[in-house]
């Protein structure tokens, strides 16, 4: 599956199949939240949350790809991401794009 954030794939004619998306809500446990709270006091990267969001992004992409595959797509173009805080320590990652069939 080709996944790109451009509206087309250069030199590849395509037929649009429709919008696809994938999302997940991830959270860390209380001990990780306490560690993140301390990091917030002194500044710097909160590594546990960085890892959590990277894992969430991979899950969302995987779900988006699965939806595109079920439609018979060869690629997903114009891919975008969004994130939102759901509650303290939990975030949603949403990935979406346009499923296409390459000719």
N, C-alpha and C positions, 0 to 999 in steps of 0.2 A: 504494500500500500504506500503510495507516494503521498506525503503530507507536507503541504507548503503554505506559507502565509501570503503568497502572491495570488492575484485573481486568475492567472492562467499558468500553464506550463509551456514555456517557450517551445514553439515548433510542434506542439501536440494538439490537434483539434480535439474537442471534447463535447460531450452531451451532458447537460446538467440533469442530475437525478433528484436533487433536493437538499435541503438543509439537514445536517446531522449534528448531534451534540452528545456530550458525555459529561457527567459531573460526579463529584463525591464530596462528602463532608468528612473531614478528618479532625481528630483531637488528640491531645497529649494527655498523659496521666497527671495526677496532682503533683507528683514529685518533680516531673519535668517543668510544670508550671511554676513551682517554687523556685527552681533553678533559673528559669526565664525571668522571674521577678527580680532576682538578685542581679542578673545581667542588665536588666532595665535600669537599675540604680547606678551602675558603673559605666554603662554604655558598651557599645560593640555589637557584633553579630550574635544573634540568638540562634546558635547552631541547631539546636533541637527543632526549632520552628522552621528553619531553612530546609532541613531534611524532611520534615513533615510535609511542607508545601511541594517539594520536589516529588515525593512519593504520591501525593494527591494529584499533581499534574500528570504523572505517568498513568495513574488509574483513569483519570478523565480522558486522556488521549486514547487509551486502550478501549474504553467504552464507546468513544466516538468512532474509532476504526471499526469496531464490531458492528455498529449500526450501519456504517457505510458498506461493509462487506455483505451484510444481509440484503442490501439494495442492489448488489452487483457492481459496486463502484471499483474503479481501479486507483482512484486518487481522491484526495480531499484538498480543495483549494480554498484560499482566503481564510485560513484558520486564525481564530482569535481566542484569547483567554480572558477570563474575568475571575476575580476573587472577591469574597465577601466574608466578613466576620459574622458568624452565626451566634456565638456566645463567647464568653471568656475561654480562650484556649481551643476554640473550634473554628475552622474556616472551611468555606465551600470554594472549590475550584470548578469552573465551568469551561469547557473547551467546545467550540463550535466552528463549523465551516460548511462548505458546499461539496457534496458528494458528486463526482463526475465519472463518466465512462469515457475512457480514451478511445479514439478511433485509430 
